[in-house]
Amino acid sequence: MRRRHFEALKPVCPRCRVGDGVVVPIALTTVLHEADGDVLEGVLSCTRPECQLEFPIIDGAPILVPDMRGFVSQAMLPLLARDDLSEATEGLIGDCAGPGSAFDTMRQHLSLYAWDHYADLDPQEPAPAEHGPRPGGARASLAAGLSLLGGGIAGPAIDLGCATGRLAFELAARTDDLVLGIDLNVAMIRLARRVLSTGRVDYPRRRVGVVYDRRSFDMAGEAADRIDFWVADVLALPFADAPFGLVAATNLIDCIAAPAALPGVAAGLLRPGGGAVFTTPYDWSPSATAVEGWIGGHSQRGALLGASEPLMTALLTPGAHPQSVEGLRLVGEHPGVSWQLRLHDRATMHYAVHVLAARAEV
Ligand SMILES: C[S@@+](CC[C@H](N)C(=O)[O-])C[C@H]1O[C@@H](n2cnc3c(N)ncnc32)[C@H](O)[C@@H]1O
């Protein structure tokens, strides 16, 4: 955790904010390892005597979630995972753990997102075949949203659901200010943090079944010292005021329990005049969101015939829907940017993501 980000963004206790509706600063109470203003291991604590919740900083990433005990118990594997094993030993463990195991799911997620985010930089990555998969879809959808917004980014930027982190580098190239990526997935945040601290991308690229090839290559990330990655829940963020000039939420809204809340979350993070980019394939799944929480994708007897796009547009247009967000106004949309998630050598999911850009009222 970079001290610079901690001091500028002033995180507050997510448990006090979400549970009790009070804003309480967090203090850096223990530093166990630090290098160049980057706390690699330590403890943050809520300063409210009734709470005093402790938040660990592990591998440079603070974990700022309201239910620390529940989170640690479900994220034990990535929290304690080691990164010193050879590809051969990891493969053996992968064979034993088998498909569908927590270990395999972790590697599959890393493979999916690190490939889309970074494979363009990998000298070992084969050139895309004419109809083969192409990485970079998330970056392309962010770029489409930023161009709809027009102009630069004034103030810090936040990437909500940043996964393995490449979009933070894209944002850093477009602002002189700080950039923060947040995600609930510890393994992905760790990969992103490692890119910051080592300048190298290291990820398991799935070939077939439970066979993964280790890929390791340089990422000459410009402005890496202005970027940080934190583990946090977009629905229980550790921020009280509106410190950001830009909020990016690419391919996140159909992954969370309360999709209709996301525009309000973005509005609450933005300074007056700040911009927000939302992209989504509306790939609804009950494992992420109960059907009644989906934005469209059901109730085809209704006026919108079950469509997602007009409902999402209405949520970003004040007064257009009972759940429309106040203080954020849609400024443009793109009907479909290609986003490909490579499952393995012979399978790719190909989405066309709806891109929406909105601005906070001045
Ligand atoms: C479909 S991926 C998109 C990743 C990235 N934004 C991109 O476009 O490549 C969704 C990401 O959101 C994260 N996520 C899901 N629910 C979240 C939550 N409640 N808070 C923070 N991140 C969340 C997942 O861990 C995952 O990395």
The ligand as an SDF file (V2000), in Angstrom:
LIG
                    3D

 27 29  0  0  0  0  0  0  0  0999 V2000
  -15.8080   -9.6320  -15.2760 C   0  0  0  0  0  0  0  0  0  0  0  0
  -14.4820   -9.1390  -14.2640 S   0  0  0  0  0  0  0  0  0  0  0  0
  -13.9760   -7.6360  -15.0690 C   0  0  0  0  0  0  0  0  0  0  0  0
  -12.5810   -7.2480  -14.7340 C   0  0  0  0  0  0  0  0  0  0  0  0
  -12.0600   -5.9650  -15.3700 C   0  0  0  0  0  0  0  0  0  0  0  0
  -12.7890   -4.7970  -14.9430 N   0  0  0  0  0  0  0  0  0  0  0  0
  -12.0780   -6.0790  -16.8530 C   0  0  0  0  0  0  0  0  0  0  0  0
  -12.9480   -5.4490  -17.5030 O   0  0  0  0  0  0  0  0  0  0  0  0
  -11.2500   -6.8080  -17.3800 O   0  0  0  0  0  0  0  0  0  0  0  0
  -15.2810   -8.5540  -12.8130 C   0  0  0  0  0  0  0  0  0  0  0  0
  -14.3340   -8.2370  -11.6680 C   0  0  0  0  0  0  0  0  0  0  0  0
  -15.0830   -7.6790  -10.6050 O   0  0  0  0  0  0  0  0  0  0  0  0
  -14.6300   -8.2280   -9.3970 C   0  0  0  0  0  0  0  0  0  0  0  0
  -15.7260   -8.1240   -8.4240 N   0  0  0  0  0  0  0  0  0  0  0  0
  -16.8840   -8.8270   -8.3840 C   0  0  0  0  0  0  0  0  0  0  0  0
  -17.6410   -8.4090   -7.3620 N   0  0  0  0  0  0  0  0  0  0  0  0
  -16.9600   -7.4120   -6.7480 C   0  0  0  0  0  0  0  0  0  0  0  0
  -17.2280   -6.5890   -5.6270 C   0  0  0  0  0  0  0  0  0  0  0  0
  -18.3590   -6.6990   -4.9300 N   0  0  0  0  0  0  0  0  0  0  0  0
  -16.2970   -5.6790   -5.2780 N   0  0  0  0  0  0  0  0  0  0  0  0
  -15.1340   -5.5600   -5.9560 C   0  0  0  0  0  0  0  0  0  0  0  0
  -14.8380   -6.3040   -7.0360 N   0  0  0  0  0  0  0  0  0  0  0  0
  -15.7300   -7.2230   -7.4230 C   0  0  0  0  0  0  0  0  0  0  0  0
  -14.2490   -9.6580   -9.7430 C   0  0  0  0  0  0  0  0  0  0  0  0
  -13.3470  -10.1960   -8.7910 O   0  0  0  0  0  0  0  0  0  0  0  0
  -13.6320   -9.4630  -11.1110 C   0  0  0  0  0  0  0  0  0  0  0  0
  -12.2600   -9.1800  -11.0330 O   0  0  0  0  0  0  0  0  0  0  0  0
  1  2  1  0
  2  3  1  0
  2 10  1  0
  3  4  1  0
  4  5  1  0
  5  6  1  0
  5  7  1  0
  7  8  2  0
  7  9  1  0
 10 11  1  0
 11 12  1  0
 11 26  1  0
 12 13  1  0
 13 14  1  0
 13 24  1  0
 14 15  1  0
 14 23  1  0
 15 16  2  0
 16 17  1  0
 17 18  1  0
 17 23  2  0
 18 19  1  0
 18 20  2  0
 20 21  1  0
 21 22  2  0
 22 23  1  0
 24 25  1  0
 24 26  1  0
 26 27  1  0
M  CHG  2   2   1   9  -1
M  END
$$$$
